[in-house]
Amino acid sequence: IDVRMANMQNLWYTLTHQWNFARVVRLLIGLLILWQSILNHDGLMISMAVFFTSMALFTTGCCGVGNCMTDIDKTEQETKTIQYEEIK
């Protein structure tokens, strides 16, 4: 029972915290696609809309977990070791 409560608390935290502009835009786009696909009775688009909406709700994807950032220190070290030769 304790594990279930911890999982529910983690889920509630994910749904209610760390909202930013990009996450809200993804949610709105997913809901708009869902609404339009329900009106058109398009099953494939409904599944895609549910996928995109769930990505926004549960912060999954590349930008949700912070994998889009680069390590600045590492890139500065790599650029300092490069030697350039002038070709005439």
C-alpha angles and dihedrals in degrees: 000000000000091000091052091050091050091050091049091049091050090049092048091048091051092050096047106035140058097032114166136170095270093050092050091048091050090050093049093047091048092049092047091051089047092051093048094045091051090051090050094043090233111158097189093053091047090057091048091048092051089050094052094042092051090050089057095044097048097034095237125152134062100307096039095068097037098252094133095074125094127220104253095196092053094049092049091052092049094050093050092059096053115105120205128201123202112233117203 
